[in-house]
């Protein structure tokens, strides 16, 4: 039986900053946070190496995408689903879970860039992406493949 592996989207699979840098100051000033800007999530690009890592790890793990969708952005959930379909395709079909309580999901590994929204209380191993120990997808992927 394959181990269960969850991937966060923002800051892990998705380059969260990639679209924010392109938003005008006028647009930024309309909202309390950048996450509230309508249609922002659909414009984001994948993190370097994320798609290849997801595809390779999908061969060895039972993978899911576990992300949080901002409450104050009515387009975010729809856009996250569209992003998964566009960049991850069939390997991610019906594997997107949107939750503000990631700790309620059971599994072996969670790759996340923060400990927010229950990630810090996840019962499996939290792999904090973007840290000194897991700075990029090459190192993160190799670590996970050793534990399959």
C-alpha positions in Angstrom: 0.0 0.0 0.0 1.3 3.4 -1.0 2.0 6.1 1.7 -0.3 9.2 1.6 1.4 12.4 0.6 -0.3 15.8 0.6 1.0 18.9 -1.2 0.0 22.4 -0.2 -0.5 24.7 -3.2 0.5 28.3 -2.4 4.3 28.5 -1.9 4.8 24.8 -2.6 3.3 23.8 -6.0 2.3 27.4 -6.9 4.6 30.4 -7.0 2.4 32.5 -4.8 4.4 35.7 -5.5 4.5 35.2 -9.3 1.2 37.1 -9.9 1.4 39.6 -7.0 4.4 41.2 -8.6 2.3 42.0 -11.6 -0.6 43.6 -9.8 -0.9 47.4 -10.0 -0.7 49.5 -6.8 -4.2 50.7 -7.5 -5.5 47.1 -7.5 -3.5 46.2 -4.4 -5.0 49.2 -2.5 -8.6 48.0 -3.2 -8.2 45.0 -0.9 -7.1 44.3 2.6 -4.9 41.4 1.5 -3.5 40.3 -1.8 -5.4 37.0 -1.4 -8.7 38.8 -1.8 -8.0 40.0 -5.3 -10.5 38.3 -7.6 -9.0 36.0 -10.3 -5.5 36.2 -8.8 -5.0 32.5 -8.2 -5.7 31.4 -11.8 -2.8 33.6 -13.0 -0.1 32.1 -10.8 2.7 30.0 -12.2 4.1 26.7 -10.9 7.1 26.7 -8.5 10.3 25.7 -10.2 10.5 21.9 -10.3 7.1 21.4 -8.7 5.3 19.8 -11.6 8.1 17.3 -12.3 8.3 16.5 -8.6 4.5 16.0 -8.3 4.5 13.7 -11.4 7.4 11.6 -10.2 6.2 11.4 -6.6 2.7 10.4 -7.9 4.3 7.2 -9.1 5.3 6.2 -5.6 2.7 7.8 -3.3 -1.0 8.2 -3.0 -1.0 12.0 -3.6 -3.4 14.8 -2.8 -3.4 18.5 -3.0 -4.4 20.0 0.4 -4.9 23.8 0.2 -6.7 26.6 2.0 -8.9 28.9 0.0 -9.4 32.5 1.3 -12.9 33.1 2.6 -12.9 36.7 1.3 -12.2 35.7 -2.4 -15.2 34.1 -4.1 -13.2 33.1 -7.1 -10.3 31.4 -5.3 -11.7 27.9 -5.0 -12.7 27.8 -8.6 -9.3 29.1 -9.7 -7.4 26.6 -7.6 -9.3 23.8 -9.2 -8.7 25.2 -12.6 -5.0 25.5 -11.8 -4.8 21.9 -10.7 -6.5 20.7 -13.9 -4.2 22.9 -16.1 -0.9 22.0 -14.5 -1.3 18.6 -12.9 -4.0 17.0 -15.1 -5.0 13.4 -14.7 -2.7 12.6 -11.9 -4.5 15.1 -9.7 -8.0 14.5 -11.0 -10.4 14.7 -8.0 -7.5 15.0 -5.6 -7.9 18.6 -4.5 -9.0 19.1 -0.9 -9.7 22.6 0.3 -9.6 23.0 4.1 -8.8 25.5 6.8 -8.0 22.5 9.1 -5.3 20.5 7.4 -4.7 18.5 10.6 -8.1 16.7 10.0 -6.6 14.9 7.1 -4.8 11.6 7.8 -1.6 10.7 6.0 2.1 10.1 6.1 3.5 13.4 4.8 2.4 17.0 4.3 4.6 19.3 2.2 3.6 22.8 3.2 5.5 26.2 3.5 3.9 27.2 6.8 2.4 25.6 10.0 -0.8 27.6 9.6 -4.3 26.2 9.0 -3.6 23.0 11.0 -0.4 22.1 9.1 1.6 22.4 12.3 -0.8 19.8 14.0 -0.7 17.4 11.1 -0.2 13.9 12.6 2.1 12.7 9.9 5.5 14.3 9.0 5.3 18.0 8.1 7.9 18.8 5.5 8.3 22.6 5.6 9.1 23.6 2.1 11.3 26.6 1.5 13.3 26.1 4.7 17.0 25.4 5.1 16.3 21.7 5.3 13.9 21.6 2.3 14.9 24.7 0.2 13.7 23.4 -3.2 12.0 20.6 -5.0 15.1 18.5 -5.8 16.0 18.1 -2.2 12.4 17.6 -1.1 11.7 15.0 -3.7 14.9 13.0 -2.9 14.0 13.1 0.8 10.5 11.7 0.1 11.7 9.1 -2.4 13.9 7.7 0.4 10.8 7.2 2.6 8.4 5.7 0.1 
